[in-house]
């Protein structure tokens, strides 16, 4: 799979930021937005939706993926890239449950979860990590944490 262009990354980050504004984060006050890019070029977004029963909370990444599945059917969802942002502007990688769902639909997906400074995203650094949790994920996902 080819690496998505920087313009694609910036577009996904903007979509994620817009979705993050709709998050229901009444308990944590930590609003998260995600955008996914599929191999067919379509994009889907999601936000976190919390619940007083913490286990019933749904993360932004899974919300975006489940939206794609409900629209296209699971067999048609092939994730190329994922962008995740939050209203605290800190790097926040997907949780284990989200990583497993991402791996199910995009075993080679690139995941961007940058932090922001002064209203702009930091430029990428060489923190590209091929991340395959030895006993957790069935597939590899590439996590890109852009920090200074």
N, C-alpha and C positions, 0 to 999 in steps of 0.2 A: 504494500500500500504506500502510495506517495505521501510525503509530508504535506499537510495543509499549508497554504501560503499565510504570511503574516496578516494580510487583509482579511482572510477567513478567520483567523484567530481574533482579530479586533472586532469583527462583526459578531462572532459568537459571544465575546465578552460583553458587548453592548446589549445583545439580546438577554443575556443572563442578568445584567444589571437592571434591565427593565422588568424582568420577571420577579426579581428579588423584591421589588417595591410592593408586590402583591402578597408577600409571605404573611402567614398567620403565625407570629412568634410571640404569643402572649405570655408564655412562661419563661422563655430564655432571653427574650429581647435580642435575638440573634437571627436576623433575616438573611436567608440564603436564596440565591437564584442560580439556575443552571440552564445551559443551552446545549443541545446535542446536534451534531451534524451527521447526517446519514450518508452512506456511500452514494445514494441516488441524488444527493444535493439538497434534500429537504432538511429543514431545521425545526426543532421542537424545543419548547421551554417548559420550565417547571419551577416551583418555589416550595420551600418547606411549609408544612401544615402541621402545627403542633396540637397536642391533645393533653388534657390533664393526666391521662394515663400514658406516660411517656412512651411505652412500647407501641402505642397506636400512632405515634408521630410518623409522618412521611417526609423523607428528605427531598430536597429540590431535584437531585440527580434522578432518583427513582420516579418522581412525579413527571419529569420530562420524558423518560423512557416509557413509562406506562401510558402517557398520552400518545406517543408514537405507536405503540402496540395497539391501543384501542382504535386508532384511526386506520392503520395500515395492515394490522395482523402481524403476529409475532415473526412469522417467516420472512416478512419483508423489512424488518428492522435490522439494519447492519450499520452499527455506529462507527464512524470514522474519527470523530473528535468530540470532546466534552469540555465545556468551560464552566467553572464554578466561582461565584463571587459572593461577598457578604457585606452587610452594612457596617461592619467594623473594620473593613479594609485590611484584614489580616489573611495570610495564606491559610487555607483550610481545605485539606485534602479530603476526598470522599471517605466515608466510614466503610467498614468492612462489608456491610450489607449492600451498600451502593457499589462498591468495587466488584462484588460478586455478580450483581445484575449487569453492570457495565461489561464485565468479562463474558457474560452469557450472550450478549448481543453485539459486542465489539472487542473480540480478543486481542486485537492489535490497536485499539483506540488510543489516541493521545489525549491526555487529561491535563488541562491548564487550570491552575488554581493560584493565581498571582495575588500579591498584596499590592496596595496602592500607596503612593506617596505624592503629596502636593497635587492631588487631582489627576495624576497620570499614572498609568501602569508602568512599573519598572521594565526596562528592556530585558529580554531573555538572557539568562546566563547558562553556563554549561551544566546545570543541575538536572540534566535529563537522566532519569534513573529508570532502567529497565527493571520493573518491579514485579516479581512473581513471588508472592508469599508462599513459602514452601508447603505449608499445610493448610492454606486457606483457599486461595483462588485456584480454579481449574485452569485458567489461562493467564497469559501475561498481559499487563496493561502498562503503558508508558506514562509515568507521572511526571509532569513538568512543574516544578515549584520555582517561581521566579522571585528570588530574593536578592537584596543588595549584598 
